[in-house]
Amino acid sequence: MPPARTPLDRDALTVELVFAFVTGAGVAAVVFLAVASPALLSDLSRAEERQVLTAGSVAAAAGFLWRVVRVLRGVRRAARQPSQPGRTSPDS
């Protein structure tokens, strides 16, 4: 049975979740603009524009998921390590 979470643990997890989603949205926006900028800045046919925008959307979704998973895996990894104030490595 896992140990009960304290309110402080739940608050820290909430902060990490919000951080993951906000930074994921930022990554998605940057990736979308990078991939879709040709469609936004040049004269493409409607079919080409739709393809570029679709590729931008897919890349943005992938960037969002990558960032959220990366942040949450770091939280999970940090939760598994016991807290040892003043110690720099498990061997010290």
Backbone as CSV, one residue per row, in Angstrom:
resi,resn,N_x,N_y,N_z,CA_x,CA_y,CA_z,C_x,C_y,C_z
1,MET,0.851,-1.173,0.000,0.000,0.000,0.000,0.902,1.244,0.000
2,PRO,0.690,2.178,-0.940,1.525,3.373,-0.989,1.250,4.280,0.206
3,PRO,2.254,5.039,0.619,2.044,5.947,1.754,1.031,7.024,1.396
4,ALA,0.320,7.482,2.407,-0.681,8.526,2.205,0.011,9.832,1.818
5,ARG,-0.581,10.540,0.893,-0.010,11.825,0.468,-0.497,12.934,1.390
6,THR,0.421,13.800,1.715,0.077,14.946,2.545,-0.488,16.042,1.641
7,PRO,-1.158,17.024,2.228,-1.633,18.154,1.409,-0.492,18.855,0.674
8,LEU,0.687,18.903,1.283,1.841,19.520,0.647,2.263,18.723,-0.597
9,ASP,2.221,17.396,-0.502,2.536,16.544,-1.657,1.528,16.758,-2.781
10,ARG,0.267,16.843,-2.435,-0.775,17.063,-3.454,-0.626,18.428,-4.109
11,ASP,-0.288,19.440,-3.318,-0.070,20.782,-3.878,1.128,20.792,-4.819
12,ALA,2.195,20.112,-4.433,3.387,20.049,-5.286,3.061,19.335,-6.599
13,LEU,2.284,18.284,-6.538,1.891,17.573,-7.750,1.021,18.453,-8.641
14,THR,0.134,19.232,-8.035,-0.706,20.149,-8.808,0.150,21.190,-9.525
15,VAL,1.132,21.727,-8.833,2.029,22.712,-9.447,2.780,22.078,-10.613
16,GLU,3.266,20.868,-10.434,3.988,20.182,-11.509,3.084,19.907,-12.706
17,LEU,1.836,19.526,-12.457,0.897,19.289,-13.559,0.624,20.573,-14.340
18,VAL,0.394,21.660,-13.637,0.142,22.941,-14.304,1.381,23.361,-15.090
19,PHE,2.552,23.199,-14.501,3.798,23.522,-15.191,3.938,22.688,-16.462
20,ALA,3.643,21.403,-16.367,3.750,20.517,-17.532,2.815,20.972,-18.646
21,PHE,1.582,21.301,-18.324,0.625,21.701,-19.349,0.938,23.077,-19.934
22,VAL,1.367,24.012,-19.109,1.680,25.356,-19.615,2.913,25.312,-20.517
23,THR,3.964,24.629,-20.071,5.151,24.546,-20.924,4.881,23.693,-22.155
24,GLY,4.017,22.696,-22.026,3.623,21.899,-23.193,2.890,22.749,-24.219
25,ALA,2.026,23.632,-23.747,1.327,24.535,-24.665,2.305,25.485,-25.345
26,GLY,3.302,25.937,-24.613,4.319,26.806,-25.211,5.121,26.083,-26.280
27,VAL,5.520,24.866,-26.000,6.250,24.067,-26.984,5.379,23.835,-28.211
28,ALA,4.109,23.506,-27.989,3.196,23.267,-29.107,3.052,24.514,-29.979
29,ALA,2.959,25.674,-29.362,2.820,26.917,-30.127,4.059,27.189,-30.967
30,VAL,5.227,27.009,-30.370,6.470,27.250,-31.109,6.615,26.261,-32.263
31,VAL,6.334,24.992,-32.002,6.448,23.973,-33.052,5.445,24.246,-34.169
32,PHE,4.217,24.604,-33.818,3.213,24.888,-34.845,3.660,26.052,-35.723
33,LEU,4.115,27.119,-35.094,4.562,28.273,-35.875,5.758,27.937,-36.757
34,ALA,6.669,27.120,-36.254,7.840,26.747,-37.041,7.454,25.910,-38.261
35,VAL,6.538,24.975,-38.065,6.156,24.079,-39.165,5.167,24.758,-40.108
36,ALA,4.218,25.516,-39.569,3.144,26.073,-40.382,3.451,27.455,-40.950
37,SER,4.585,28.028,-40.620,4.874,29.378,-41.102,4.880,29.496,-42.626
38,PRO,5.309,28.490,-43.399,5.203,28.637,-44.857,3.761,28.841,-45.329
39,ALA,2.831,28.177,-44.693,1.430,28.326,-45.081,0.898,29.693,-44.678
40,LEU,1.421,30.234,-43.604,0.930,31.520,-43.116,1.578,32.701,-43.836
41,LEU,2.781,32.498,-44.372,3.534,33.613,-44.934,3.635,33.617,-46.457
42,SER,3.249,32.554,-47.117,3.398,32.512,-48.571,2.086,32.137,-49.231
43,ASP,2.058,32.307,-50.534,0.859,31.979,-51.300,0.930,30.532,-51.762
44,LEU,0.238,29.682,-51.068,0.148,28.275,-51.431,-1.270,27.987,-51.899
45,SER,-1.410,26.919,-52.649,-2.766,26.515,-53.021,-3.492,26.061,-51.759
46,ARG,-4.808,25.996,-51.841,-5.595,25.627,-50.671,-5.227,24.225,-50.169
47,ALA,-4.986,23.304,-51.086,-4.622,21.932,-50.695,-3.254,21.908,-50.018
48,GLU,-2.293,22.635,-50.559,-0.963,22.692,-49.950,-1.017,23.362,-48.581
49,GLU,-1.796,24.421,-48.500,-1.938,25.116,-47.219,-2.535,24.189,-46.169
50,ARG,-3.540,23.441,-46.549,-4.178,22.511,-45.616,-3.186,21.433,-45.167
51,GLN,-2.366,20.932,-46.090,-1.370,19.915,-45.736,-0.333,20.467,-44.759
52,VAL,0.128,21.664,-45.010,1.135,22.262,-44.125,0.530,22.543,-42.745
53,LEU,-0.685,23.033,-42.704,-1.336,23.298,-41.420,-1.617,22.001,-40.658
54,THR,-1.976,20.947,-41.382,-2.183,19.651,-40.742,-0.874,19.124,-40.171
55,ALA,0.198,19.237,-40.949,1.507,18.803,-40.457,1.905,19.616,-39.223
56,GLY,1.637,20.911,-39.231,1.925,21.751,-38.073,1.129,21.342,-36.854
57,SER,-0.132,20.997,-37.063,-0.980,20.568,-35.948,-0.501,19.249,-35.353
58,VAL,-0.137,18.321,-36.224,0.348,17.021,-35.748,1.670,17.196,-34.996
59,ALA,2.568,18.001,-35.553,3.847,18.244,-34.891,3.645,18.966,-33.554
60,ALA,2.705,19.895,-33.509,2.426,20.609,-32.263,1.881,19.660,-31.202
61,ALA,0.984,18.766,-31.604,0.438,17.786,-30.652,1.543,16.875,-30.134
62,ALA,2.429,16.456,-31.023,3.545,15.600,-30.603,4.473,16.359,-29.653
63,GLY,4.742,17.620,-29.937,5.588,18.425,-29.056,4.955,18.618,-27.692
64,PHE,3.647,18.835,-27.671,2.927,18.989,-26.408,3.035,17.716,-25.578
65,LEU,2.742,16.578,-26.192,2.801,15.310,-25.467,4.213,15.003,-24.983
66,TRP,5.205,15.280,-25.829,6.593,15.045,-25.436,6.931,15.845,-24.182
67,ARG,6.569,17.110,-24.169,6.911,17.963,-23.028,6.189,17.526,-21.754
68,VAL,4.907,17.219,-21.859,4.143,16.807,-20.679,4.710,15.502,-20.116
69,VAL,4.979,14.542,-20.984,5.522,13.261,-20.519,6.895,13.458,-19.888
70,ARG,7.713,14.297,-20.496,9.062,14.527,-19.959,9.010,15.145,-18.564
71,VAL,8.152,16.127,-18.373,8.040,16.764,-17.054,7.495,15.778,-16.033
72,LEU,6.464,15.040,-16.396,5.844,14.129,-15.433,6.750,12.940,-15.105
73,ARG,7.570,12.499,-16.050,8.533,11.437,-15.750,9.579,11.945,-14.760
74,GLY,9.964,13.197,-14.886,10.902,13.777,-13.933,10.312,13.854,-12.535
75,VAL,9.038,14.166,-12.455,8.352,14.219,-11.156,8.319,12.825,-10.554
76,ARG,8.004,11.850,-11.375,7.923,10.467,-10.895,9.289,9.981,-10.415
77,ARG,10.337,10.307,-11.183,11.694,9.904,-10.813,12.099,10.565,-9.490
78,ALA,11.762,11.830,-9.328,12.113,12.549,-8.102,11.344,12.000,-6.899
79,ALA,10.130,11.529,-7.123,9.324,10.997,-6.022,9.873,9.661,-5.523
80,ARG,10.551,8.919,-6.398,11.097,7.628,-5.995,12.363,7.763,-5.160
81,GLN,13.067,8.867,-5.287,14.310,9.048,-4.545,14.000,9.558,-3.144
82,PRO,14.532,8.884,-2.143,14.277,9.359,-0.781,14.984,10.690,-0.528
83,SER,14.368,11.480,0.294,14.952,12.778,0.619,16.077,12.584,1.619
84,GLN,17.256,13.106,1.263,18.403,13.007,2.162,19.080,14.373,2.221
85,PRO,18.571,15.261,3.053,19.156,16.601,3.117,20.633,16.554,3.475
86,GLY,21.426,17.318,2.744,22.837,17.405,3.035,23.685,16.345,2.374
87,ARG,23.083,15.382,1.724,23.833,14.328,1.062,23.789,14.558,-0.439
88,THR,24.928,14.408,-1.073,25.002,14.667,-2.501,24.864,13.407,-3.333
89,SER,25.116,12.262,-2.759,24.946,11.004,-3.480,24.624,9.908,-2.480
90,PRO,24.037,8.811,-2.955,23.687,7.743,-2.019,24.908,7.114,-1.342
91,ASP,26.100,7.271,-1.916,27.290,6.660,-1.346,27.957,7.503,-0.272
92,SER,27.522,8.750,-0.118,28.227,9.618,0.840,27.761,9.387,2.261
